[in-house]
Amino acid sequence: MNNKLLREELDYDANALESEHEALSKGLNEKQTTIYDSILTSIYEDRGDAIFVYGHGGTGKTYLWQTIISKLRSEGKIVLAVASSGIASLLLPGGRTAHSRFKIPLKIDEFSTCEIKKGTQLAKLLHHTSLILWDEAPMNHRNCFEALDRSLRDILQSDDGNIEQKLFGGKTIVFGGDFRQILPVIIGGTRQDIVNASINNMLIKDSGDGIKDIVSAVYDDIQQNYNDATYIRDRAIITPVNETADEINKYVLSLLPDEDKVYMSSDSICKSTTNADDNDVLIAQDGIYAFGSAESTATACCCCLYRYKLNTIVIDDTGSANFTIFEKSAQDLIRVSAQQLATATNSNRFVLPPVVENVIGQTFVFQVSLETGRFNTSMQSFRVTRIFQSFLSAKVKIEEKDEDDADISGDGAPASPNGTENLIQSSDTDEEEK
């Protein structure tokens, strides 16, 4: 074996470790056994859980680490045992400091990554690692954990095309420590600075599809029971803002086998049985909207809000694709608000407003996401996440982004409702940037 790091982690006496584990496992208490079983289950089922074991000094964390390490290494599995300080790492079998093991920069910020290159011996070691165990984690700045998360998602991509959506690259990682002991040291920092630097506040990229997960948990078999009033009545998802409720409702509707229908609301009063020429003056449109402003009354009516739903066809040399553009993205494309568009043709819904006609044939750059599992159709569905006026503006905006890079198109070709974009087929992720 040419990889020195792999050779070191596999060069353990399996028989001696098995005997050690047998003796240690008998001394585990009930809580330690529960944690022990949870960690091993995550590893054996390849779940890639991130687990934090919290306990003050003397509760047996180190004893638990030794039991888990001896168990896995006796089975030929690789465990990377690290700690936030050199003294703490000496208590772990084969332990090292986290900075030396993962090459974490000494000067670190929210954009940092570990200095691990693909194809190196350390990268290959991480590919074969079954468990990362990080003791005294609260001592490190949260940016250290964020850097490790970014690096693992990057260097482990060849293992799984969906790896970028998995926490810490899909590796099971166990943190341990006591928040009543030393927290990250911030020179000249206030109490708030120290709290913000804690592992509690680490900003980890979203993993998975939150809406899909919560809908699956609440409405697990809605496709078979959506006509059952009792089934619907007994279930609900509560959200703090209407925007989230709308997004959840759209996803739930996409799961239903029936075709959806749009019912237009009315912002005028019912006709009176007697002729009254001044009805429109007595109860004007603004007066109807005012009913919705009385938030403190139980009889308040919801205001009639205009919302964009723009269906477009994007065509390039390779073919065409249907895009449905909502809300802000549609407004960025048309460059007028939904309210202005609704009144542009004097309520004649059979006439295409000139402002929309002007868009046809123009060139734009679309940033899109591939939506998988959201619609019950055989066609691929795309969600427009951003619209640019030119490829140059798109390039500048993407370079300025402080989030993950996103490819706009394969060769920089622009896209528009009547002309251009190369849609790049990628891996089967719930939301893969194109």
N, C-alpha and C positions, 0 to 999 in steps of 0.2 A: 504494500500500500504506500503510494507516494505522498499522500496527504498526511503530514505530520500531526496536524490538529485532530484529524479523525482517528489516527492511530493512538494518540494519547487518551482520547475519550473512550476508546474501546479496549484499552489495555488494563482491564480490571479482572481480578480473580472472581469469576462468577460463583464458584462454590463457596468461597469465603463470604461473599456478599449475601448469598442465599441464607447461610447460617446466621449472619448478622441480622438480616431482616426478620427471620423467624423469631429471634430473641427480642428485637425491638417491637415488633407488632403486638406481642403479648402485653406490653406495657402501655398501649394506647388507651386513653379514657374514651368515654362515649362521644364527646365533641370532637376529639382528635380523629376518631374512627370515621365520623361523618364526613369530615373534611378530606381525610385520606381516600375514602371511597369516591367522593365527588371528583377529585383530581384524577384518579386512575380511570374512572368512567369517561371523563373528557378525553383522555389520551387514547384509550382503547377504541372508543367510538369516533375518534378523529373529529371532535366537535370544535376544537380550537377555542375553548373558553378562556376568559380572563378572570382570574379569581384573586380576591384580596383576603388574606387571613389577618385579622386584627386581634391583637392581644398584648397586654403589657408584659414587662419583664417577668420571667419565672413561670409563665403559663404553659411552657412546653413547645414553643414554636420550633426551636432548633432540634428538639427530639423528633418532632413530626417531619422536619426536612430530612433528617438522617434516615428515617424509616422509608420515606418515599424514594429517596435517592438509591438506597440499597436495593429496594424492590425492583426498580426499573433497570438499574445497571446490571443486576443479576440476570436479567432477561435479554441483555445485549442491547438495550436501548440507550440513547445518548441523552444525558441530562446536563444542561449548562447551569451550574450553580454560581450565582454572583451575589454580591452585596454592595451596598453604597459606600462602605469604608473598608480599608484593608484589614482592620482588626476583626470586623464582623465576618469577613470572607474566610478568615483562618478557622472559624468554627464550622464551616461547611466542607464536606469531603470533596476535594478537588475544586475548591472555591477560588474565585478571583473577583477583583473589583469589576463593577459593571463597565466603567470607562475603559479598562484595559481589554476586556473581553469583546465588547461591541464597538470599540474605537469611537466612543462618543467624544465630540470636540470639547475642549476645556472652556472655550468661549462659545456659548450656545444661545440661540434665540429661537423664536417661534418658527423659523424657516429652516433650521439646521437639519442635517441628516448625518447618520453615522458614516464614517469613512470606510465603507465596505464596498468593494467593487465586485461586479458579477464575474463569476468564473474563478475567483480566488479561492484559496484553501478555506478561509473563514466562511465564505459564501456557501461552499459545498458542505461545510460542517453544519451550518444553519439549515440547509436542505434536509439533512438527516437527523436533526434534533427532534426529540419527542416532547421534551419539557424544558422550559426556561423558568428557573426559580430565582427570584430577586428578593433577597432579605434586606430588612431595614430600608424599604422603599421610600417612606416619608422623608428621609434625609435628602433625597435628590430633588432637584428642580423639575417641575412638570415637563419642561421642554426636553429633558432627557428621554422621557417615556414617549413623547410625541415623535422625537427623532428616530427612536427605535421602531416605532410603528410604521413610519414612512419608509424606512430602509427595508424592513422585512416585506412589506407589500411590493417593493420594487424588485428586490433580488430573488424573490420566490415566485415571480410571475410565470416562469416556465413550468412550474409544478402544476399549476391550475390556472386556466384562463380567467377564472372568476376571483383570483386572489386579491385584486385591488379592492374588492368589496368586503374582505374579511379582516377582522381585527387582528393586528400583529401578524399579518400574513397567514392566518389560519393556524398558527402555533398555539398550543396550550401554554399559558404563562401564568405563574403564581407569584403574587406580591405578598410580602409579609412585613409587619412593622407595628409600631406603637406611636400614635399621634401625640401622646403625652410626653414623648421624648424629644430629641432634637429634630426640628423642622429645617427646611432649606435655609441656608444662611444668605441673607440679602444685605450686602454692605450698605449701611446708611438707610436701610429700608424701614418703612413703618410696619405696624402690625398688619395692615391691609395688604401691603406688598408681600409679606411672608405668606399670608393666607392665599393670595392669588397665585403664588409660586408652588403651592402644594399639589401633590398628586391628585387631590380631590377635584381640582379645577383643570385637569389636563384636557386639552381640546383634541379629541380623537375624531377622525373623519367618520361620517355616518356609515354604519355597517348595515347592509341589507335594505329592505324596503319597509319602513315603519308602518305605512298605511296598509300595505298588503298583509303584514303580520297581524295588526290589530283587527282587521276585518276578518281574517281567517280564524282568529280566536273567538270573536263575538258571533259572526255569521258563518260558522264553519260549513254548513250545507245549505246555503241560501238558494242555490240553483234548483234544489228540489222542494224548498219550502217557502219560496217568496210569495206564494198565493195564500199561505196559511196565516190568517190574522193573528192567531195566538202566538205563533213563532215570532212574528214581527213585533208584537206588543211586548213580549217578554225580553226584548233585546234593545239596547241603545248604546251609542257611543257619544259621550259628552266632550265637547271641545270648547276652549276659552274664546275662540274668535270664529267669525263666520267664514273667513277664507279657508280655514282648515276643514270646516264642516262641508263646504262646497266641494273641496278636493276629495274628501271621503265619499260624499254622495255620488260624485262622478265615477269613482272607481267601483262602488257597489252596483251602480246602474250598468256599468260595462260587463258585469258578471252575469246579468240576467239574460236568459235566452231570447226573450221577446224584444221586438224593435222599440226603441224609445220614441217618444213623441214630445214635441215642444208646444206648450200652450201659452199663447200670448196674453199678457196681462192688460188691463184696461185702466186708463187714467182719466176717464170721463164719468160723469154722473149718469144714472139711469134716466131714460126719458120719462117725463111726467105725464099723467093722464090728462092734464089740462095744459093748454098752450101757454107757455111762459117764455117770451122772447129774451128775457134777461137772465135766464138760468146760468148761462156761461159767465155772466158778469157776477152774479151772486155767489156762485161757487166756481171760482176759476181753478185752473190746473195747479197753481201754487197753493191754493187753499186745500186741495186734496192732499198734496204732499205734506202739508202742515200737520195732518193727523198723525203722521209718523214721528213727529218731533216731540210729542208728549211722552217722554220715556217713563215718567212717574205714574202714568195712568194705565190702568189695565185694559183700556179700550183702544190703545194706540194702534194705528195701522202701519204696516211696513211701507216704506217709500218705494215707488216704482223706480228701479235702477236699471239703466241700460248697460248691457254687457256684450262684449265682443265674442263672436264665434265665427271665424272667417275660414271658409273652405277654399283651398288653393290647389292648383296643380303645378308642380315643379318639374320642368323638363330639361334634360341635357342630352348629350350624344348617346348615352347608354340606355336611356329610357325615361320613364316618368314616375312620379310618386305623389300620392295624395297627402297633403299636410293640412291639419286642422290647427289653426292658430287662435289662441285665446287671449283676452284681456290686454295686458300691457304690450305683449309682443305684436298683437294686431294693431294696436294704436301706434307703435313705432313704425309699422309698415305703411299704414294709411296716412299717418301724421295728422289725424284729427281724432277727437274724442268720440266715444260711442254716442254720446248725447248729440253732438254736432252731426254725426253721420245719420242718426235716426230722423233728424229734421231737415236733411239736405234736399229731399225731393218732395217736400210737403206731404209726407205720409203716404206717398204712392209707392207701395212695396214692389210694384212690377217694373219700376224704373231703376236702373243701376246708377247710383250717384256718380257724377263726373269725377269726384276725387278718387273713387275706386277704379274707374276706367283708366285714369292716368297712371295707375300702378302697373297695368298690364303691359308687358314688353320691357319694363325696366329691369335693371340688373341689381341684385342684392346678394349678400352673403349670409346664409343661414347657418347657425350653430344648432344642431339637432341632437336629440337623444333617442336611441332605439328603445321602444317600449315593448317588453315581452311579458306575456301573462296578464295583460290588462284588458285585452279585448278578445272576444271569442270569434276571431276571423282567421282565415288562412293567409291574409295579406299582412305584411309587416306594417307596423304603425310607428310614426315618428312624432315626437313632441318638439316643437320649436322652443328653444330656450333663450335665443338671442338673435337679433337681426342687425346687420351692419350695412351701411350705405356703399361700402367698397371693400375690396380685399385688404387695402392698405389700412383702413380704419380698423378692420377686424384684427389685423396683425398687431397693431399698436395696442388695442384693448386687451388682447390675449396676453401680450408681453407684460402689461401692467397688472394683470390679475394677480391677486395674492392667494389664489386657490390653485387647484391642480390644473395643469395644462390641458387644453382641449383642442383636438384637430378640427379645423373648419371644413377642409376638403383635401382630397389626396394630392392635387397638384396646384392648389390655390385657385381653382375655378370657382367663379361666383355662382350664385343661384338666385332665381326669381320665379314668380308665378308663370313666366313664359320663357324662362331660359336658364339655368346653369347650375349645377352642383353635382359633384361626384359623391355619392353616398357610399361610404366605406363599410363593407360588411366586417363585423368584428365578432368578439366572443359573446357567448350567451349570458350576458349580465342583464339584470333588471333595468339598469340605466347606464348604458355605455356611451360615452361621448363620441361623436362622430366628427 
